[in-house]
Each structure stands twice: as C-alpha cells, then as structure tokens.
Amino acid sequence: MQAEEVVTARMLPNRAAVPGKQQNSKVHEFPEQAANAQPVCVEREEVASAEPACVEREQFASAEVEGDAVPPNATKKTPKTTKPAPKTTKTELKTPQPVSREFAKRPILHGMSKEQRKRVKSKAERITALTLAAQYRQGKMSKLIQLQDVAALLDGPYSFFHSKPMVDALALPFVDVQGALTVRPFNVSQAVPVIRQIPQLEEIEEGIKGIAAKQDVDLLAHWPDYGCATYDQLVVMARVVKERNEFTLVMKTLKWLDSVEFRVNNIREPFKDTSTLTKSEYEGYVTTLNLSQIRVPGDTLHGHQLLDFRENLWVHTTSMLVSLLALKDDYTDVGVISPSYHEFLLPEQRRRVAGGLGASDPRYKRVVGVINLEFHWVAYYIDRQQQVCYMFDPLQKPRNYKILEKSVRSVAELILGLKDMLHFEKIEWCTQDDGTSYGIWCLAILEMMLTDSMWDDCIYKLKSYLRMRYLHKAIAFVGKTTL
C-alpha cells in the first residue's frame, strides 16, 4: 500500500493558486491586502503505511532517471570522483633536513629578581643592626637584642669597637651539651625552634657538618638534653661563639700594648716612622680592625690572625705575607715571592705558587721572600741588577743556609730568569737571642736591606717595639686594601 496524504488548504482572498507550482506555507501579503489578510492553515493527515520508508527514496530515484519531476527535498546521488593512486614500485629516499635548535630568550623580568630582593633585604637588616649597635655603644638601650639582630650585624665587616657592646647584650647563656647528635626532618606542623641557649662550639660545628652531609639544609640538629636547631641557627650561633673568642684576643692584644716599654733612643732607621705614635693610636687601630674575612693579594684571612704579633707568639704565614706586602707598598721597585711555595712538593707547583704575586715582573729590581723551615723563618733578599742573593737565618745555622740556597736556586732563580746567575752571601750581623721571634727579625733585616741601613746592637732591645710596629703596618695595609 502507498501512503496517502490528505491536504486541506484555505487560501487568502483575492489570491489564486498557481497550477503546477508548489505553494509556500509562508504567507505573502500585498500592501493593499495587509489589512484583510488571514492566516493560511494547512492541515495534513498521514496514513501509516506498512512498507518501509526506503520505497519512497527508490521512487524518487527512478523518477529522476525517467525525467519526472523530483521533489525538492529528495536525496540526490553524488557521483564517484575519487581516482585510485598510481602504484609505484620504487622507494623514494628523502634527504634528512638538518634540525635547527634555538635557545629560548631570557625572560624579561619586571622588577627585582628573587636574589636581588634577598640582597636588598639583607642590606636593610644590616643597616638596622648597625644602627642598633651604635645605640648600644652609646648606652642607649632601645630594645632587647635577639639572635637574628646579631646575625645581621655579623653579615659583613665588623670590629671590636662597633660590635662588642651589642654582642654582650645578647642574653643567651652557654650550656654544655652531652647527648648524642641526631639529624632529622621537621615533624608534622612543628614550628621553627626558638634558641634560648648556645651549646659549645664543638657541638655546633658537629651539627653543621651532620646537616651538610645530608645535603638538605631544611633538616634539624637534635640533642636529647638540648632540643632542636636549624642549619641557619647553628651557623649564627657558631659566629657568635667565634666572635666572642676574637674579642678575647683583641682584649689580650690591648692589654699587651699597654704593657709595652722601650727607649726611644734605641730606635734606629728605618724604624723611626712610628716612634711618634701614642699607645692610644695603636689601640685605635686594633679595636677598629676588621675581624671578618679580608682579601689580600694571594690569600684570604680573618682580621684576628694578625694579632699573633703580640707578646712572644710565633708569627704565622698569613701575618708574614701581609707584612711583606706592606714592605712592597712602602718601598719602590720591590717584588714579593709568596712564602707558601715551600710547603708544596712538586717543582712546577712550587714555581707557580712562588710567582703568584708577580715577582717575575722586570720592573722589580729587588725581590724579597721568606720560607718556613720546621717552624723557623729564614729570609732572602735578591738584587736583580747586581745578581746577588743575601740570605739570613736568625739562628745562623749552616744547615738552614744550605736548605735556603737550594730552595732559591730551584724556584726563585727560575721565575726571575736568573738560572745559575746568582751569587749567594750570608747576613751574619744579627743572631736571635730567644726562641720565639724568628719572623720579626726576618722582617726587620729585610727592611734594613731595602733602605741600606746599618745594624746596631741596641736594636735587640726593640723586639716589643718591632712587634707593635709590624702589627700596626699590617692592620694599616689590610685597611687600605679593603677600602
């Protein structure tokens, strides 16, 4: 059975249907008929058919072939236009194109980076700490000193004069820790520990090493009878303990300066340049000495290392190096060979270290140096124009002279370009009368050689004065270098 459709239409007045054309359901109105226009009502009644809907599409397709009219909504066939790809048996090999890679451009940061903000914050905290230290130095106690205040003060150059009053105001007692150290992470919701006591320096350094070995600075150092401390807190406490020890050395030096006695009539050239300085001026240099890390040519040091000029202490390599550099700064055409080269074993390394201060420069007509022979200092002075090396041993021992000559021939001659050209002479007009002042006499003899001064036995009585004088020169030199 075919589907039957009954259509009932009511047309508008004065509007005739055009035969052979399908009418649109939309109402078209003329201007003169707009007032009397009535809506068009289309009623459709469909009778269900038992045949499938595909029969209707087949009728449309057959009608199109026979030339009959096709309904506008009928589905049309699309012609097949796809062409098969040609079959090829050859394999085409393409040349690989080079891959070019470009680094991403550095991002443009608006404002300061994290590191810059950290430096600005640290600088601001240090300025605040310096202001607070000045108030405590003047006796104006405005607030209770905390550990972080001292940490900001020590984050840079500091001295006995500017820092001691504030450090003394830190009300944290020392305690002896006996328990075993353990390194562990923070517990859940655990707050940052508050430091109320400072352990001994050995335990603090052990805690720092324990956390550093784990390679995680966010861990805690824990002692059963003390508690916990963070890595930063341990570093600050270690600084506080070391600084108080350094202040003790400064006070011992001040006490020694106050006890030094000498006769001005015994002072000879070239040692008269500091004879007019008062003890207050010497003490001023010591109290304002920068006790933090200082850089000098060829080495880095801490200011308190220069304080071994006091009393009858043995002068260390650092103090000897700074004193030689001070002589180089005071006199013209003077080169310095580093005293550290004798500690190395390889000849090439010895020559490299010895020439690290530029002694091979041809403009230096005179070269000075010292070496340490089993806690005993010996000195040498080289005249490059006369090709003479003057050697000095405070003990006047032949064995020491042999070692010194061998060292100069294997190192100094080569870096100065004077291989097998130097003539060696001994300085025998000074013999040490004690067992502690080897370095002082070496410095004094070298300075006398640089100024062509004559020896006088009354200089033996100036040992304390010479110690005080070279301490002053060393402090003045490092102060000039760090400006």
C-alpha positions in Angstrom: 0.0 0.0 0.0 1.1 3.5 -0.7 1.0 6.3 1.7 -1.9 8.6 1.3 -1.9 12.3 2.3 -5.0 14.4 2.5 -4.3 18.1 2.4 -6.9 20.7 3.1 -6.0 24.3 2.4 -7.7 27.6 2.9 -6.3 30.3 0.7 -6.3 34.0 1.2 -8.9 36.1 -0.5 -8.0 37.6 -3.9 -5.0 35.2 -4.1 -5.3 32.3 -6.6 -3.1 29.3 -6.6 -0.8 28.8 -9.5 -1.3 25.4 -11.0 1.8 23.3 -11.4 3.7 25.1 -8.7 4.1 24.2 -5.1 2.8 26.9 -2.7 4.9 28.0 0.2 3.5 27.8 3.6 4.6 31.3 4.3 2.0 34.0 4.0 2.7 36.6 1.3 0.8 39.8 1.6 0.4 42.7 -0.7 0.2 46.2 0.7 -3.5 46.6 -0.2 -4.4 43.2 1.3 -2.5 43.6 4.5 -5.5 44.7 6.4 -7.8 41.9 5.3 -5.2 39.2 5.3 -6.0 35.9 7.1 -3.5 33.2 8.1 -3.2 30.2 5.9 -3.9 27.0 7.7 -2.5 23.8 6.3 -3.9 20.6 7.7 -2.1 17.3 6.9 -3.3 13.8 7.7 -1.0 11.0 7.2 -1.9 7.3 7.0 0.5 4.9 8.3 1.9 2.5 5.8 3.3 -0.9 6.4 6.0 -0.5 3.7 9.4 0.7 4.7 10.5 4.3 4.1 13.2 3.2 1.7 10.5 2.7 -1.0 9.9 6.4 -1.2 13.6 7.1 -1.9 13.6 4.4 -4.6 10.6 6.1 -6.3 12.4 9.5 -6.2 15.5 7.9 -7.8 13.5 6.2 -10.6 11.6 9.4 -11.3 14.8 11.3 -11.7 16.0 8.7 -14.3 12.8 8.8 -16.3 12.8 12.6 -16.3 9.9 13.1 -14.0 9.8 15.9 -11.5 11.8 15.3 -8.4 10.7 16.7 -5.1 13.0 19.4 -3.8 13.7 17.6 -0.6 14.8 14.4 -2.3 18.3 12.9 -1.7 20.5 13.1 -4.8 23.3 10.7 -5.7 26.8 12.0 -5.5 29.0 10.9 -8.5 32.1 9.0 -7.5 35.1 11.1 -8.5 37.9 9.5 -6.4 40.8 8.4 -8.6 43.0 5.5 -7.5 46.6 6.4 -6.6 49.2 5.2 -9.1 51.1 2.2 -8.0 54.8 2.6 -7.8 57.5 0.1 -7.0 60.4 2.5 -6.4 61.1 3.6 -2.8 61.8 7.3 -2.7 64.5 8.3 -0.2 64.3 11.8 1.1 67.4 13.7 2.3 67.0 14.4 6.0 66.8 18.1 6.8 69.1 19.5 9.4 67.4 20.2 12.7 68.0 23.7 14.0 67.5 24.5 17.6 67.3 27.8 19.3 67.7 28.7 22.9 64.7 30.5 24.4 65.2 34.1 25.0 65.8 35.2 28.5 62.5 36.3 30.1 62.1 39.9 30.7 61.6 40.4 34.5 59.7 43.4 35.6 61.2 44.4 39.0 63.8 42.7 41.0 64.7 39.1 40.9 64.5 36.8 44.0 68.2 37.1 44.6 68.1 40.9 44.3 65.3 41.1 46.8 67.2 38.9 49.1 70.3 41.1 48.9 68.2 44.3 49.4 66.5 42.7 52.5 69.9 41.6 53.9 71.3 45.1 53.4 68.3 46.7 55.1 68.6 44.3 58.1 72.3 45.1 58.4 71.7 48.8 58.4 69.2 48.3 61.1 71.6 46.2 63.1 74.4 48.8 62.7 72.0 51.5 64.0 71.1 49.3 66.9 74.8 48.6 67.6 75.6 52.3 67.6 72.8 52.9 70.1 74.1 50.2 72.5 77.7 51.6 72.1 76.3 55.0 73.3 74.4 53.4 76.1 71.0 53.9 74.6 69.3 50.5 75.0 66.2 50.7 72.9 65.2 47.0 72.6 66.2 43.6 73.8 68.8 42.1 71.4 67.7 38.9 69.6 69.9 36.3 67.9 68.7 37.5 64.4 70.0 41.0 65.2 73.5 39.7 65.9 73.3 37.6 62.8 72.6 40.7 60.7 75.4 42.5 62.4 77.9 39.8 61.6 76.8 39.5 58.0 79.6 41.8 56.8 82.7 43.6 58.2 82.6 44.0 62.0 85.1 45.2 64.6 85.6 45.1 68.3 84.7 48.7 68.7 81.5 48.6 66.8 80.1 45.2 67.6 81.2 44.2 71.2 78.5 46.2 73.1 75.7 44.7 71.1 77.1 41.1 71.3 77.5 41.5 75.0 73.8 42.5 75.3 72.7 39.2 73.7 71.2 37.4 76.8 71.8 33.8 75.7 73.7 31.7 78.2 76.1 29.0 77.2 75.3 25.3 78.0 77.3 22.1 77.8 75.5 19.6 75.6 76.3 15.9 76.4 73.8 13.9 74.4 74.3 12.3 71.0 73.5 14.3 67.9 70.8 13.2 65.5 69.8 14.8 62.3 66.1 14.5 61.4 63.3 16.4 59.5 60.6 18.6 60.9 57.7 16.8 62.4 54.2 17.5 61.0 53.1 21.0 62.0 56.3 21.5 64.0 57.2 25.2 64.4 60.7 26.6 64.0 62.7 26.1 67.2 63.4 29.1 69.4 67.1 29.4 70.6 67.3 30.1 74.4 70.8 28.6 75.0 74.1 28.3 73.0 75.9 24.9 73.0 79.7 24.6 72.9 81.4 25.3 69.6 82.4 21.7 69.0 78.7 20.5 69.2 77.6 23.4 67.0 80.1 22.5 64.3 79.2 18.8 64.5 75.6 19.7 63.9 76.5 21.9 60.9 78.6 19.0 59.4 75.8 16.5 60.1 73.2 18.5 58.2 75.6 19.3 55.4 76.4 15.6 55.0 72.6 15.0 54.3 72.7 17.7 51.6 69.5 19.2 52.9 69.6 22.5 54.9 65.9 22.1 55.9 66.8 19.3 58.4 67.1 19.8 62.2 70.0 19.0 64.5 68.7 17.4 67.7 70.3 16.7 71.1 68.2 14.9 73.8 69.3 17.3 76.5 69.2 20.5 74.4 66.5 20.3 71.8 66.5 21.2 68.1 68.2 23.9 66.0 68.0 24.7 62.3 71.0 24.9 60.0 70.9 28.7 59.8 70.6 29.0 63.6 73.7 26.7 64.0 75.7 28.9 61.7 74.7 32.1 63.6 75.5 30.5 66.9 78.9 29.4 65.6 79.6 33.0 64.5 78.6 34.4 67.9 80.9 32.0 69.7 83.8 32.7 67.4 83.3 36.4 67.6 83.4 36.4 71.4 86.6 34.4 71.1 88.0 37.0 68.7 87.0 39.8 71.1 89.0 38.0 73.8 92.1 38.1 71.5 91.6 41.8 70.9 91.4 42.4 74.7 94.6 40.4 75.2 96.3 42.5 72.5 95.1 45.7 74.1 96.5 44.6 77.4 99.8 43.7 75.8 100.0 47.1 74.1 99.5 48.8 77.4 102.5 46.9 78.8 105.0 47.5 76.0 108.0 49.6 77.1 111.0 50.7 75.0 113.5 53.5 74.9 113.1 56.0 72.1 116.9 56.5 72.0 117.4 52.9 70.8 115.2 53.3 67.7 117.3 53.3 64.5 116.4 53.7 60.9 114.3 52.6 59.2 112.1 52.0 62.3 111.6 55.6 63.3 108.5 56.2 61.2 106.1 55.0 64.0 108.1 56.3 67.0 105.8 59.3 67.4 102.6 57.2 67.6 101.0 57.0 71.0 99.6 53.9 72.5 96.1 55.2 72.1 96.7 55.4 68.4 98.0 51.8 68.3 94.9 50.7 70.3 92.6 52.5 67.9 94.0 50.5 65.0 93.5 47.3 66.9 89.9 48.0 68.1 88.7 49.0 64.6 90.4 46.1 62.9 88.0 44.3 60.6 87.7 40.9 62.2 85.7 39.3 59.3 87.1 37.8 56.1 89.6 40.0 54.3 91.1 39.6 50.8 94.7 40.4 50.2 96.8 39.6 47.1 97.4 35.9 47.1 95.4 35.0 50.2 92.3 35.5 52.3 92.4 35.9 56.0 90.4 36.9 59.1 91.5 40.0 60.9 92.2 38.3 64.2 95.0 36.3 62.5 97.1 39.5 62.5 97.0 39.6 66.3 99.7 37.0 66.6 102.3 39.8 66.5 101.6 40.4 70.2 103.7 39.2 73.2 106.0 36.3 72.2 103.7 34.4 69.9 105.0 32.7 66.8 104.1 34.7 63.6 102.1 32.7 61.2 102.4 32.6 57.4 99.4 34.9 56.9 101.0 37.6 59.1 104.3 37.2 57.3 102.7 37.5 53.9 100.8 40.7 54.8 104.0 42.2 56.3 105.9 41.5 53.1 103.1 43.1 51.0 103.3 46.1 53.4 107.0 46.4 52.6 106.3 46.2 48.9 103.7 49.0 49.3 106.1 51.3 51.3 109.1 51.0 49.0 109.6 51.2 45.2 110.7 48.5 42.8 110.1 45.7 45.3 108.7 42.3 44.3 107.5 39.6 46.7 107.7 35.9 46.4 104.9 34.0 48.2 106.1 32.3 51.3 103.7 29.4 50.8 105.5 27.8 47.9 107.9 25.9 50.1 105.0 23.8 51.5 104.4 22.1 48.2 106.4 19.1 46.8 106.1 19.3 43.0 108.7 21.7 41.5 106.2 23.0 38.9 103.6 23.8 41.6 106.3 25.5 43.8 107.3 27.8 40.9 103.6 28.5 40.1 102.8 29.5 43.7 106.0 31.4 44.2 105.3 33.6 41.2 101.7 34.2 42.0 102.4 37.7 43.4 104.1 38.9 40.1 107.7 38.8 41.3 108.9 38.0 37.8 107.9 41.4 36.5 111.1 43.1 35.1 110.3 46.4 36.8 111.0 44.9 40.2 114.7 45.5 40.8 114.6 44.0 44.3 112.8 40.8 45.3 112.2 39.7 48.9 110.9 36.5 50.5 110.8 34.2 53.5 110.3 30.4 53.9 109.4 28.3 56.9 111.8 25.5 57.9 110.1 23.4 60.6 108.5 26.4 62.5 111.6 28.5 61.9 111.6 31.5 59.5 114.5 32.4 57.2 114.7 35.3 54.7 116.4 36.2 51.4 116.9 39.4 49.5 117.7 39.3 45.8 119.3 42.2 43.9 118.5 41.5 40.3 120.8 44.2 38.9 123.8 43.0 40.9 122.7 39.4 40.6 123.3 38.8 44.4 121.1 36.9 46.9 121.6 37.8 50.5 120.4 35.1 52.9 119.5 35.5 56.6 119.0 32.8 59.2 118.3 34.2 62.8 120.0 31.1 64.3 123.0 31.3 61.9 123.0 27.5 61.3 124.9 26.2 58.2 122.2 23.6 57.6 119.5 26.2 57.3 121.6 28.2 54.9 122.1 25.1 52.7 118.3 24.5 52.6 117.6 28.1 51.8 120.2 28.3 49.0 118.8 25.1 47.4 115.3 26.5 47.5 116.2 29.8 46.0 118.2 28.1 43.2 115.3 25.7 42.3 112.5 28.2 42.5 113.4 31.9 42.7 116.2 31.8 40.1 113.9 30.2 37.5 110.9 32.5 37.9 113.2 35.6 37.8 115.1 34.4 34.8 118.4 34.2 36.7 119.2 30.5 36.5 122.8 29.8 37.7 123.5 33.5 37.7 123.0 34.4 41.4 125.9 34.8 43.9 124.9 33.9 47.5 126.0 35.8 50.6 125.1 35.4 54.3 123.9 38.1 56.6 125.7 37.3 59.9 125.4 40.6 61.9 122.2 39.6 63.7 121.6 36.5 65.8 118.4 35.7 67.6 118.6 35.8 71.3 115.3 33.9 72.1 113.2 31.1 70.6 110.0 33.0 69.5 110.9 36.0 67.3 112.2 34.4 64.1 109.7 36.2 61.9 110.2 39.6 63.5 113.9 39.6 62.9 113.5 38.4 59.3 111.2 41.3 58.6 113.5 43.8 60.3 116.6 42.6 58.4 114.7 42.7 55.0 113.6 46.3 55.7 117.1 47.3 56.6 118.4 45.8 53.3 115.7 47.7 51.4 116.8 51.0 53.0 120.6 50.3 53.1 120.5 50.8 56.9 123.3 49.8 59.3 122.8 47.4 62.1 123.2 48.4 65.8 123.1 46.0 68.7 120.6 48.3 70.5 118.0 47.1 68.0 117.9 43.8 70.1 116.1 45.8 72.8 113.4 46.9 70.3 111.8 43.5 69.9 108.5 44.5 71.5 108.5 47.8 69.7 109.1 46.0 66.4 106.2 43.6 67.1 104.0 46.6 67.8 105.2 48.4 64.7 104.7 45.5 62.3 101.2 44.9 63.8 100.4 48.5 63.0 101.7 48.2 59.4 99.8 45.0 58.8 96.5 46.5 60.0 97.0 49.7 58.0 97.7 47.6 54.9 94.6 45.5 55.1 92.6 48.5 55.9 93.9 50.2 52.8 93.3 47.1 50.7 89.6 46.7 51.7 88.6 50.3 51.1 
